Amino acid sequence: MTMSLLTSSSSSTSSNPSRESAMHRALQLVDILDALCSQLCDSPRTLSALARTCTLFALPALRALWRDALGVRQYEELMPAWAREHLKLVRGPSPAHLWALANHYSSSLSRLSPPPWALASKQRTLPASPPPDAQPADWARFNFYAALVRTLNADPQTRRYAFRLPNTHILRVLTLCGRNPVFPRLASFNMFIEDDRGLGCLPSFLSRELSRLELHTGHQVTLRAYSAFLSRLGKLVPSLRAFKATGPLSTEPELQYALLAAVATLPRLGTLAVEGVPMADFFHLLAPSAVHTLTLDLSWFYLPNVEDTPALTPCILPNLRALHFTCPSAAYALRVLAYLSLPALSSLALTVQEQHTPAPSFALLLSLLPHAAPAVRTLSLALSALNLSHQPPDAFLPLSALGELEELTLSLPEKGTPLPFDGLCLGDAQLAHLASAWPRLRRLAVAPRHGGVPERRTQLTLRGLDALARSCALLEEIEVHVDLTLLAVPHRVDKPVPNMRMRRLRLGKDSLVDEGASGVLRSMWPLAWLEADEGRMTDGLVRFCRAHNAGL
């Protein structure tokens, strides 16, 4: 999306009345034009050309063109000349940072007076007010387009390369436009804040319509400034529905108290995402709030001794319906879930990053899930390759207590694992026992899509699939590693029960197939479409799926 396309759309808009009168009456309705332009968001050139077609298309096309903004750099060409000059001083690596590095390796620079890094820092100082000759009309072009923006997101590389993309300086310049909030119709805001000065600019960007806010803070943000900002959050964004806060201060109890106090002042807040080890009263203070979806991420924290973490206060979270919990070890997951009662929880996503969990702790964790959240309908467990492959075959049997379960996913963590996946430890007998306890099961995914080639044969066969077909009449989708070659053994599947709801069966890359298995699968699930990941090691599997699907 080039700036020439974005900023020149309204200047050349046609105002020919004869063209407007010749248009169909339906195309003169704003709602229809907005719906039409919203389908073209992926084609900025088309929207730019459409905005120049006639006055009726101009505003709907511009709204779609400027609705979602990636970063704040693209507004630089809309600023007055004097504002752009100030931004030139802060572009690129910080001169103060470069001089500090030079001084670290060269003691001779420290003899200069005044110090070079002091001069460089002074050059980067931005004005607190516009220059005397500034006019309100200088920001007219920016204000027009800023009123169209609904989503403002930081550049994906901002957090990693903060010294190259100083959001703080750009935000401070934009506050000089004379309008508060700067983006009056902003509904979603996601930004990385480097220091307290950037945090002080945020109130000028939080509109009354804001419903989603994500703040990622750097190491220069102080606890006092962050807590003061959170104390005003309820007044600044009363309609906030989703809030995410990350940064190095997340583990500070004082900040967690300020965060939960802010949550209590937001009656519409339903989604909360935080990172860091929760303090003792975290869940107790969260319980009265309206939050129904909680994301707790501890992926960046190393907890060698779980006993050193705060002991949580036992509490009941009656409003929580979805929990996404990422923790470094099963021991800490046990420490948290043992103190929580989640009677209304319907969706649980648990990620355990520990490479190998002792069998007793692993079994205790899975047996604790039905007690903490008995009404779970969607369960997603992201476990390491060792925990999926080398736990005892009966390790997953405690999940049979989840009688309301509709979706189950067993996968590897998204960030990968240094050890290869060696096949799922679940066998036919265990799957049959679990299937008999899940009559409402609709989706089963137990085939991790990445990992190494297993050294041992998969334990699931057609007998396990037959147990699923007989016990789970509502099944619609399965992803599994299965051995389909055992057709002539005494335990051959006979008289399978057809299931007309089944639509998709994806065979994992470790599956073994036989041509005769196609008929057995078709008798169990007549309408099921077979899929397999294409790759160098799965040519035979892909051919089997194509031949099966050709007969549907």
Disulfide bonds with the S-S distance in Angstrom:
none
